[in-house]
Amino acid sequence: MVKHIVLFKLKENLLIEEKKQIFEHFKSAIEALPQQIPSICKIQVATNCNPSEDWDIVLESEFKSLDDVRLYATHPAHLAAGAILKEVKLNRACVDYEY
């Protein structure tokens, strides 16, 4: 199994309400992906509850293999969901690991 964890930092100039709306839109799009991409075993999106940390959003997902992660990453439905953050994200970090 492969765990795929992605962290997003949103632009600082966004209002709290804007960040909340963006997060809800992104969360809905990402958590609908298993119906379109069968290789996803599990997926969830959350906001950081610790204001002293740098990252705003975490995406955590699980796949049977790294090849399945690659299929997910290039799937048109995933690309559309990722586009929600394109103009508002400041930074992104990702880790994939086997367990």
C-alpha positions in Angstrom: 0.0 0.0 0.0 1.1 3.6 -0.7 0.1 6.6 1.4 0.0 9.8 -0.6 0.0 13.0 1.5 -0.1 16.5 0.1 0.0 19.8 2.0 -1.1 23.1 0.6 -0.4 26.6 1.7 -2.9 29.2 0.5 -2.0 32.8 -0.4 -1.8 35.1 2.6 -4.0 37.8 1.1 -7.1 35.6 1.1 -9.8 36.4 3.6 -10.8 33.7 6.1 -14.2 33.3 4.4 -12.5 33.0 1.0 -10.2 30.2 2.3 -13.2 28.5 3.8 -15.2 28.5 0.5 -12.1 27.4 -1.5 -11.5 24.5 1.0 -15.1 23.3 0.9 -15.1 23.4 -3.0 -11.8 21.5 -3.1 -12.8 19.0 -0.4 -16.1 18.2 -2.3 -14.3 17.7 -5.6 -11.5 15.5 -4.1 -13.7 13.3 -2.0 -15.9 12.6 -5.0 -13.0 11.2 -6.9 -13.2 7.5 -5.7 -16.4 7.2 -7.8 -14.5 8.2 -10.9 -11.0 6.8 -10.1 -11.3 3.2 -8.9 -7.7 2.9 -7.9 -8.3 5.2 -4.9 -8.6 3.0 -1.8 -9.2 6.0 0.6 -9.1 9.7 0.4 -9.8 12.6 2.7 -9.2 16.4 2.9 -8.9 18.5 6.1 -7.8 21.9 7.2 -5.0 22.5 9.7 -6.4 23.2 13.1 -3.1 24.4 14.5 -2.7 28.1 13.6 1.0 28.1 14.5 1.8 25.7 11.6 2.4 26.9 8.0 0.2 24.6 6.0 -3.5 25.2 5.4 -4.9 22.0 3.8 -3.9 18.4 3.9 -4.9 15.7 1.5 -4.4 12.1 2.6 -5.0 9.2 0.3 -4.2 5.5 0.0 -3.5 3.3 -3.1 -2.4 -0.2 -3.7 0.7 0.8 -5.6 2.7 3.8 -6.8 1.5 3.1 -10.3 -2.1 3.7 -9.0 -0.9 7.0 -7.6 0.4 8.0 -11.0 -2.9 7.0 -12.7 -4.8 9.1 -10.1 -2.4 12.1 -10.6 -3.0 12.2 -14.3 -6.7 11.4 -14.4 -8.8 14.3 -15.8 -11.1 14.4 -12.8 -8.1 14.8 -10.4 -6.6 17.5 -12.6 -10.0 19.4 -12.6 -10.1 19.1 -8.7 -6.5 20.3 -8.5 -7.3 23.3 -10.7 -9.5 24.6 -7.9 -6.4 25.6 -6.0 -4.3 26.6 -8.9 -4.7 30.4 -8.6 -4.9 30.5 -4.7 -2.1 28.2 -3.6 1.2 29.6 -2.5 3.0 26.3 -2.1 2.6 22.5 -2.2 4.5 19.6 -0.6 4.0 15.9 -1.2 5.2 12.6 0.3 4.4 9.1 -0.9 5.5 6.2 1.2 4.9 2.5 1.3 3.5 0.8 4.4 
